[in-house]
Amino acid sequence: FLLQVTSDRTEIRTMMKGSPSKEEGEGENAPPMEASKTNNEKYPLTPEGLKAFLLEEIDGPKPLGLDSADESFSVASYRANSVDIPAGAALEIPVPVFKAGSKVRILEIKVEEEQLDIGFSVTLRRPGDEPGTFVLETLSEMALTTMESGQQYMIETAPATFLLNFDNRHSWITPKKVSYTVTVAPPVNDEILQRSRRAEEALRSVMTDIRKVKENTLGIKKLREAVELKGEQMEKRTKIKENGIEIKKLEVEKAQDAIRQAEESAGEKAKEIQDARGLVEEATRDIEEAELEKVEIERQIAELQVLLKDKESAIQSVVHEKKERENRVILKQDEYSDAEAEVSLKVKEMKEREQEMEEALTAKKEDQGLLSNVAIEHQVTMAKEYEAENQMKFLKSKFEGLQMRLLQKTQEI
């Protein structure tokens, strides 16, 4: 009733965990490179598309979950770590087997303390010929420290109990700690085997798609980060230019104030010149009148010699005052010329500031256009990243659906 399986490589390979060999991957069963694209076109990236793909391409006549017998097909795993076995004691670990033809595999058994061993044996407890009785059959017995993937057994009669026996009775002082991992796989029919092979082949394509989507997502994320960095740099440049424009505006305002002050000063100078010219004209009229009086006095010189001397003295005084007023007029004209030159210089500086401000505003508009393009590019990359994330979610769902149909679970994504 208990057979040790060691040479059935086909069944063992079907139960093994992992990807196929290079020869299997490159043989006739290897999926074509364009299979993923074909499936994506035929089955949309939605829960309904995934369900249709699993039913039509993988499950076939044996849909998962529709057969009550299929529901029980799952490899049961029994494991424990650091199980205490006192000195001078033994421990029996029962592993139930419910179906005839099930395979029990010991994946690992080890004693945690180095340089220590423990007695170990495997027995099968099955019902006896009479009701209420049972039979114990010992398969193997040994002393061990570690055993990995060592043995596999097929149970032909069920229900039964597969017993792991740890014996530490030979040690009266030292307790032991053991860890073990045992799996029980129910019998498999041809339809389930075919479904598992189809799922395994489809899983290779899914793993390839997942790798591509991961690489594409990574590229999109890097592009998005580059676009965001470019946008930040453009914003910084725009802010710097805006600050420069504000400074130019302040400089233009200062130049305008200086021009207004210079114009006011020039107006005052012009008024002073006008006033001085009025004084000169007044002095000229006085001289003319004095000269007329001089002519009159000369006719009357004999009579008015004393008066003539006074008038000559007055004329000299008026002439002297006229010269002084003419000198002041010349001085005011020079000051007015300087003021006009200063106003011209201020106007020229203001025009230069206004031209610089116009150039800065033009550069700002160009940067704003570039910033708008960067924002659009950022939105495009975000949309691509969202699409890639949806594709990755669909592929993960597809991966989980295919894993449920494998006889042995493959590695996680």
ZAMI-325467 format. One record per residue (C-alpha): residue in one letter; x negated, y, z negated. Coordinates in steps of 0.02 Angstrom, whole numbers, plus 50000, padded with zeros to 5 digits. Each point is the difference from the previous one (the first is absolute). Example, Ala and Ser with C-alpha at 12.3 -4.5 7.8 and 13.67 -1.06 7.14 Angstrom:
BEGIN
a493854977549610/s499315017250033/
//
This chain:
BEGIN
f500005000050000/l498515011949986/l498825002350149/q498465011250004/v499925009250167/t498245003850061/s499974997050188/d501615007850067/r499145015450071/t501505005650102/e501165001549850/i498655007149888/r499585013450131/t501845004550010/m500055002549811/m498375009649994/k499995018749967/g499135011750120/s499835004350184/p499674987450142/s498284996050063/k499195008950147/e500414985450116/e501845000149948/g500125018850017/e499274999650176/g500954984550060/e501664998150087/n500975004549841/a499165017049981/p501255014250030/p499645011550148/m499335017449965/e501595008350067/a501204989549895/s500185013649870/k500525012850129/t501264988050077/n500784996149830/n500085018549955/e500925003650163/k501204985349979/y500305002049813/p500175017849931/l499045005149844/t501534998549888/p500644987149874/e501204993650134/g498574998350125/l498954990549872/k501464988349962/a500274996650185/f498144996850026/l499914987549856/l501584990850056/e499584999150186/e498104998550002/i499574991249835/d501454990949917/g500804992250154/p501184986049950/k499385000849819/p500415017549932/l499275003649829/g501304999549862/l501414991950103/d499574982349947/s500164995849815/a498584987650018/d498925013650075/e500295011049847/s499054987649892/f498505000150116/s498775010349903/v498344995049930/a500155000149810/s498445005849910/y499544995649820/r498545009149922/a499355005449832/n498435008149933/s499084997749835/v501084985849935/d499354995249826/i499644981649966/p499454997749819/a498564988749951/g500544981949984/a501635003050094/a500744996850172/l501215009850109/e501244993750131/i500615012250137/p501604993950089/v500275005150183/p501764995350062/v500234992450174/f501805000250064/k499874993150178/a499244984150069/g498605003450124/s499435015649906/k498145003949992/v499145004849838/r498355009050020/i498775004349862/l499245016550056/e498905003349849/i499634993449826/k498595006749894/v499355001249823/e499655018149959/e498524997249882/e498394996350092/q499084983749968/l501604992149929/d501064986050073/i501674992149962/g500854983750041/f501255001350144/s501214987950080/v501505000450117/t501524989049971/l501724998550078/r501544997049895/r501454993150102/p501664991749955/g499924981449959/d501074986050067/e501165000749851/p500975015549948/g499125010849869/t498274992650037/f498525007250094/v498344994050069/l498305008649977/e498684997850136/t498245006649975/l499215006650159/s498305006249944/e499025003349843/m498395009849981/a499005012449897/l499915017050085/t499475018049980/t500695007050165/m500994992850146/e500545011050148/s501204993950138/g499534982549951/q501494988850022/q501684998650086/y501354987049967/m501594994950088/i501454994949888/e501084986850085/t501274997849859/a500985014249920/p500505007249884/a498364997749908/t498795009349888/f498195003250049/l498975000849839/l498355009249974/n499164992549847/f498615009549909/d499104989749866/n498895008649871/r500084986049872/h498174995850026/s499535017149928/w500345001849813/i499245017649984/t500135009850162/p501715005950067/k500175002750187/k500915012250114/v500574994050171/s500795008150152/y500934991050139/t500955003150162/v501134986750076/t501235001450145/v501474989050050/a500545000850183/p501654991750048/p500104989050155/v500025008850167/n501004995350157/d499515003650181/e501165015050020/i499255008749849/l498254995950062/q500395007350172/r500745015549919/s498455002149892/r498864998550154/r501035013150094/a499935011449849/e498124997349987/e499755004650183/a501105015549984/l499105004749841/r498355001650095/s500815012950115/v500755009049850/m498315000849913/t499255007350160/d501405012950009/i499755004349816/r498145002850027/k500365011150151/v501325009949907/k498835002249852/e498635006350116/n501245011450091/t500695006549835/l498245003549938/g499625009550161/i501625010049986/k499625004249818/k498265005950047/l500735010450142/r501305007349883/e498665004349872/a498965008250137/v501515010050059/e500405005349821/l498185005149973/k500045009750163/g501605008649946/e499245004749832/q498475007050088/m501105010150118/e501015006649853/k498405005249912/r499375008650158/t501675008850023/k499995005849819/i498235006750019/k500505009350158/e501555006949914/n498895006549860/g498875007850132/i501515008350081/e500545007149831/i498255007049975/k500045007750175/k501705007749960/l499305007849842/e498515006750098/v501185007450132/e501065008049865/k498445007449920/a499445006650171/q501725007650028/d499935008549830/a498275006750041/i500635006450168/r501475008649916/q498835008149874/a498825005350140/e501465007150100/e500625009549847/s498235006649970/a499855004850185/g501675009049989/e499405009849851/k498385004350093/a501015005650152/k501085011149889/e498455007649921/i499285003250174/q501635008250053/d499995010849846/a498185005050033/r500415004350180/g501415010949938/l498795008949886/v498785002250146/e501385007250108/e500505011549859/a498185005549980/t499895002850189/r501535011149994/d499245009449854/i498395002750099/e500975006050149/e500955012149893/a498375005449917/e499195003050169/l501475010450053/e499845009649842/k498135001550034/v500355007950169/e501205011749920/i498755003949865/e498615002950126/r501065013250084/q500225007149832/i498224996149944/a499555017449962/e501465001549889/l500044983049929/q498164994749976/v500314994749825/l501524990250054/l499004992250144/k498694993349883/d501344991949894/k500824992450152/e498334993350065/s499684992249832/a501744992550006/i499704993950177/q498384991549947/s500884991749857/v501394993950115/v498724993850128/h499084990549865/e501644992449940/k500434995450180/k498364990850019/e500294990649840/r501754995450057/e499314994450170/n498714989249910/r501404992349895/v500984996750160/i498494991150077/l499784989849840/k501834995249999/q499884995050183/d498544988549959/e500984992249856/y501504997850116/s498904991250129/d499324988349865/a501774996449942/e500554996150179/a498494988350022/e500444991249835/v501814998150055/s499444992650167/l498874987649909/k501414995049882/v501184997650147/k498724989150088/e499764989449843/m501884998249981/k500164994050181/e498614987249969/r500894993949842/e501654998850095/q499164990150140/e499224988149872/m501694997949916/e500814996050169/e498654987050036/a500264992349827/l501894999450029/t499724991650170/a498854987049919/k501304997249864/k501354996750130/e498854987550087/d499634991249834/q501864999549961/g500294991650168/l498634987349963/l500734997349826/s501704996750076/n499224987150118/v499144991849851/a501664999249906/i500814991750152/e498564987750013/h500184996449813/q501854996250021/v499614988250146/t498704990649896/m501214998849853/a501314992650117/k498744987450065/e499504995549823/y501834997749952/e500274988950153/a498454989749955/e500624998049820/n501694993850063/q499114987950116/m498924993949855/k501554997449890/f500824989850139/l498434989550027/k499864996749812/s501824994149999/k499604989350151/f498454993249912/e501014995549843/g501354991550105/l498684989650090/q499144995649836/m501624992949931/r499984987750144/l498234993649972/l499664983949908/q498555008549913/k500015018549964/t498675009750094/q498985014349929/e500825016249948/i499915015350113/
//
